[in-house]
Amino acid sequence: MANPQIENGHTRVANEILNQIMKTNLNGTQFRLVIAIWRYTYGFQRKEYEMSSSYLAKLLNTKSRSQVDRELTSLIDKGVLTVKGIGEKGARVLSFNKNYKDWNEKEPSKETVPEIKPNKKPTTKKKKYSEDNTYYKMAVYFYELVEKVAQDAGVPHLTKKANMQTWADDMRKLIELDGVDKKLAKDVMDWVVTDSFWKTNVLSARKLRDKFIELAIKMKAQKQPEKQQQPKDHRDKEIELQQWIAEGNDPEEFDWND
């Protein structure tokens, strides 16, 4: 018979947050992901933690890593979770956004909306990003790089119809939602167009964002080939921390050094 006790470890979550989560429209996987983030942040008296999609899939006991990655991205887009950057292992450093007033619960509508013909000619829509905008400049910079790659590979049609507004928005999401440093983004853009494999497989800003973590890891591995030492598993220290707390010790006094 299971006999869990708070003395063996517990997670402190404010009642106000629990009340709000109950009202929030989350599907099953999204709710389980929130619980996982709470467990490995608040459960260890910290606000953020580096967690990959594969690691979260293991915690949720599911083999569908793609579903976990999709629902994790949805939670980030909603503002329920935030990305603090890329960690030492190359995965995203995740944090729960307790300021629920910033959450956006709306999902894209799947219903077909009947077309309404306007009486007047529609006015030209203003660009969302001006040419002076930082994200627009990043989009143009990357486009010029991949355009040359496409031409050299004999497939210029793949970049000919690129929409700089869409590219700029993907650049914004990469920086603001995924928490990628702008300098790192530029380094990866410069590197990917020189890599024999990736240069013809990443020919858009959307693809750059989708594959960014993998690309950053590959780039760092090529630039630092001598660093082949297997990273230590931090979960061992986490187990020691739980034992430390269970023995009645102060978590703040725990020694994280090996």
C-alpha positions as a printed NumPy array, in Angstrom:
array([[  0.   ,   0.   ,   0.   ],
       [  1.334,   3.418,  -0.958],
       [  1.946,   5.694,   2.012],
       [  3.244,   9.088,   0.819],
       [  4.205,  11.58 ,   3.524],
       [  5.143,  15.252,   3.162],
       [  8.135,  14.569,   5.385],
       [  9.602,  12.637,   2.435],
       [  9.425,  15.718,   0.222],
       [  6.637,  17.991,  -0.987],
       [  6.009,  20.767,  -3.516],
       [  4.788,  24.168,  -2.33 ],
       [  2.319,  25.778,  -4.759],
       [  0.296,  28.856,  -3.847],
       [ -3.463,  28.269,  -3.561],
       [ -4.038,  31.246,  -5.859],
       [ -2.127,  29.462,  -8.615],
       [ -4.072,  26.233,  -8.045],
       [ -7.346,  28.16 ,  -8.237],
       [ -6.294,  29.71 , -11.537],
       [ -5.038,  26.449, -13.064],
       [ -8.441,  24.888, -12.329],
       [-10.056,  27.592, -14.472],
       [ -7.516,  27.397, -17.289],
       [ -8.371,  25.535, -20.472],
       [ -5.513,  23.007, -20.673],
       [ -5.619,  19.576, -22.255],
       [ -4.392,  16.509, -20.409],
       [ -0.811,  16.588, -21.673],
       [ -0.465,  20.322, -21.017],
       [ -1.718,  19.928, -17.441],
       [  0.703,  17.052, -16.824],
       [  3.557,  19.165, -18.181],
       [  2.681,  21.973, -15.761],
       [  2.763,  19.449, -12.9  ],
       [  6.176,  18.205, -14.108],
       [  7.568,  21.738, -14.204],
       [  6.23 ,  22.431, -10.695],
       [  7.749,  19.177,  -9.45 ],
       [ 11.244,  19.939, -10.72 ],
       [ 11.257,  23.657,  -9.922],
       [  9.117,  24.411,  -6.874],
       [  9.689,  20.823,  -5.682],
       [ 13.402,  21.646,  -5.34 ],
       [ 12.956,  25.218,  -4.063],
       [ 14.044,  26.772,  -7.364],
       [ 12.332,  28.831, -10.049],
       [ 13.755,  27.295, -13.241],
       [ 15.303,  24.075, -14.502],
       [ 16.793,  22.74 , -17.744],
       [ 14.471,  20.09 , -19.184],
       [ 14.466,  18.559, -22.687],
       [ 11.389,  17.2  , -24.482],
       [ 12.726,  13.652, -24.169],
       [ 13.27 ,  14.106, -20.415],
       [  9.713,  15.443, -19.979],
       [  8.322,  12.574, -22.072],
       [ 10.073,  10.15 , -19.709],
       [  8.583,  11.904, -16.671],
       [  5.108,  11.714, -18.237],
       [  5.698,   8.04 , -19.08 ],
       [  4.906,   8.542, -22.751],
       [  6.807,   7.566, -25.896],
       [  5.311,  10.417, -27.919],
       [  8.104,  12.973, -27.696],
       [  6.583,  14.916, -30.597],
       [  3.307,  15.365, -28.682],
       [  5.191,  16.537, -25.596],
       [  7.19 ,  19.011, -27.694],
       [  4.006,  20.275, -29.38 ],
       [  2.091,  20.808, -26.137],
       [  5.169,  22.318, -24.455],
       [  5.425,  24.854, -27.295],
       [  1.718,  25.623, -26.862],
       [  2.198,  26.329, -23.136],
       [  5.128,  28.621, -23.964],
       [  3.084,  30.454, -26.605],
       [  0.251,  30.88 , -24.085],
       [  2.67 ,  32.357, -21.573],
       [  1.986,  29.686, -18.937],
       [  5.614,  28.586, -19.187],
       [  8.617,  30.718, -20.058],
       [ 12.012,  29.85 , -21.524],
       [ 14.941,  31.367, -19.637],
       [ 17.535,  30.313, -22.206],
       [ 19.546,  27.286, -23.291],
       [ 21.203,  25.256, -20.538],
       [ 24.558,  23.507, -20.34 ],
       [ 23.094,  20.301, -21.815],
       [ 21.625,  22.144, -24.794],
       [ 17.997,  21.929, -23.613],
       [ 15.633,  24.77 , -22.732],
       [ 15.676,  26.189, -19.202],
       [ 11.973,  26.258, -18.274],
       [ 10.068,  28.233, -15.655],
       [  6.424,  28.489, -14.606],
       [  4.935,  31.967, -15.1  ],
       [  2.973,  32.595, -11.918],
       [  1.692,  35.955, -13.247],
       [ -1.449,  34.35 , -14.696],
       [ -2.732,  37.708, -15.947],
       [ -0.159,  37.363, -18.73 ],
       [ -1.54 ,  33.991, -19.838],
       [ -3.261,  33.792, -23.195],
       [ -5.703,  30.893, -23.168],
       [ -7.063,  31.364, -26.679],
       [ -6.357,  28.588, -29.155],
       [ -6.415,  29.114, -32.95 ],
       [ -9.937,  28.531, -34.201],
       [-10.454,  25.356, -36.253],
       [-13.912,  26.367, -37.466],
       [-14.346,  27.529, -41.038],
       [-15.429,  31.136, -41.093],
       [-17.62 ,  32.063, -44.06 ],
       [-16.037,  34.607, -46.348],
       [-17.615,  38.045, -46.248],
       [-17.024,  40.103, -49.348],
       [-16.231,  43.707, -48.512],
       [-18.163,  46.481, -50.179],
       [-15.004,  48.487, -50.613],
       [-11.605,  47.459, -51.778],
       [ -9.585,  46.379, -48.763],
       [ -6.836,  48.752, -47.791],
       [ -3.271,  47.5  , -47.942],
       [ -2.318,  45.943, -44.628],
       [  0.556,  47.681, -42.885],
       [  3.653,  45.608, -42.303],
       [  3.951,  44.255, -38.818],
       [  7.716,  44.682, -38.866],
       [  9.36 ,  47.733, -40.378],
       [ 12.643,  47.485, -42.23 ],
       [ 14.34 ,  49.128, -39.242],
       [ 13.03 ,  46.472, -36.854],
       [ 15.696,  44.217, -35.323],
       [ 13.819,  41.007, -36.148],
       [ 13.262,  42.141, -39.728],
       [ 16.992,  42.815, -40.083],
       [ 17.741,  39.351, -38.672],
       [ 15.345,  37.831, -41.213],
       [ 16.981,  39.664, -44.117],
       [ 20.452,  38.702, -42.879],
       [ 19.583,  35.006, -42.757],
       [ 17.71 ,  35.152, -46.044],
       [ 20.752,  36.526, -47.848],
       [ 22.827,  33.655, -46.442],
       [ 20.428,  30.864, -47.432],
       [ 19.639,  32.466, -50.793],
       [ 23.265,  32.003, -51.823],
       [ 23.221,  28.403, -50.566],
       [ 20.061,  27.692, -52.582],
       [ 21.563,  29.211, -55.722],
       [ 24.8  ,  27.247, -55.359],
       [ 22.784,  24.043, -54.83 ],
       [ 20.697,  24.702, -57.94 ],
       [ 17.432,  25.115, -56.02 ],
       [ 16.837,  28.91 , -55.977],
       [ 13.065,  28.372, -56.183],
       [ 13.061,  27.176, -52.552],
       [ 13.829,  30.673, -51.255],
       [ 12.398,  32.818, -54.052],
       [  8.968,  33.303, -52.434],
       [ 10.222,  33.895, -48.893],
       [  8.028,  36.281, -46.867],
       [ 10.199,  38.567, -44.745],
       [  7.28 ,  39.405, -42.443],
       [  6.842,  35.709, -41.61 ],
       [ 10.585,  35.246, -41.246],
       [ 10.795,  38.279, -38.946],
       [  8.024,  36.852, -36.753],
       [  9.861,  33.532, -36.488],
       [ 12.972,  35.451, -35.445],
       [ 10.94 ,  37.233, -32.762],
       [  9.614,  33.916, -31.433],
       [ 13.127,  32.482, -31.403],
       [ 14.381,  35.343, -29.226],
       [ 11.331,  36.24 , -27.097],
       [  9.569,  32.887, -26.664],
       [ 12.458,  30.422, -26.913],
       [ 14.83 ,  32.664, -24.954],
       [ 17.721,  32.425, -27.426],
       [ 20.464,  35.033, -27.149],
       [ 20.769,  37.186, -30.289],
       [ 24.501,  36.599, -30.57 ],
       [ 24.014,  32.84 , -30.361],
       [ 21.29 ,  33.106, -33.009],
       [ 23.698,  34.901, -35.356],
       [ 26.481,  32.389, -34.672],
       [ 24.148,  29.506, -35.567],
       [ 22.939,  31.309, -38.713],
       [ 26.547,  31.818, -39.834],
       [ 27.442,  28.218, -39.043],
       [ 24.445,  26.41 , -40.528],
       [ 25.089,  27.727, -44.061],
       [ 28.606,  26.247, -43.947],
       [ 27.703,  22.796, -42.62 ],
       [ 27.686,  20.197, -45.398],
       [ 24.467,  18.571, -44.182],
       [ 22.396,  21.345, -42.603],
       [ 23.015,  24.092, -45.176],
       [ 20.532,  22.554, -47.626],
       [ 18.106,  21.406, -44.923],
       [ 17.622,  24.741, -43.151],
       [ 16.509,  27.239, -45.777],
       [ 13.941,  29.229, -43.792],
       [ 13.562,  31.056, -40.5  ],
       [ 10.864,  28.586, -39.422],
       [ 13.191,  25.631, -39.966],
       [ 15.95 ,  27.477, -38.13 ],
       [ 13.702,  27.929, -35.099],
       [ 12.392,  24.335, -35.17 ],
       [ 15.906,  22.864, -35.285],
       [ 17.725,  25.544, -33.301],
       [ 18.591,  23.515, -30.197],
       [ 19.935,  20.645, -32.296],
       [ 21.88 ,  23.076, -34.5  ],
       [ 23.402,  24.893, -31.507],
       [ 24.559,  21.599, -30.019],
       [ 26.114,  20.471, -33.332],
       [ 27.84 ,  23.807, -33.767],
       [ 29.356,  23.757, -30.274],
       [ 30.426,  20.136, -30.729],
       [ 32.3  ,  21.017, -33.921],
       [ 33.958,  24.061, -32.372],
       [ 34.958,  22.187, -29.2  ],
       [ 35.709,  18.594, -30.332],
       [ 38.06 ,  18.053, -27.442],
       [ 35.227,  18.252, -24.903],
       [ 34.017,  14.654, -25.081],
       [ 33.666,  14.054, -21.342],
       [ 30.278,  12.674, -20.365],
       [ 28.332,  15.26 , -18.332],
       [ 27.438,  14.259, -14.82 ],
       [ 23.859,  13.307, -14.066],
       [ 22.474,  16.079, -11.835],
       [ 19.605,  13.841, -10.772],
       [ 21.961,  12.087,  -8.353],
       [ 22.353,  15.345,  -6.432],
       [ 18.591,  15.86 ,  -6.527],
       [ 18.067,  12.511,  -4.822],
       [ 20.611,  13.531,  -2.173],
       [ 18.729,  16.823,  -1.732],
       [ 15.413,  15.008,  -1.12 ],
       [ 17.134,  12.831,   1.496],
       [ 18.66 ,  15.96 ,   3.042],
       [ 15.195,  17.57 ,   3.323],
       [ 13.625,  14.341,   4.63 ],
       [ 16.148,  14.374,   7.477],
       [ 14.886,  17.795,   8.52 ],
       [ 17.761,  19.867,   7.133],
       [ 17.51 ,  23.32 ,   5.552],
       [ 17.448,  23.066,   1.694],
       [ 19.391,  26.334,   1.483],
       [ 22.335,  24.712,   3.32 ],
       [ 22.573,  21.772,   0.896],
       [ 25.997,  21.459,  -0.8  ],
       [ 25.512,  21.049,  -4.573],
       [ 29.234,  20.563,  -5.134],
       [ 30.519,  17.084,  -5.796]])
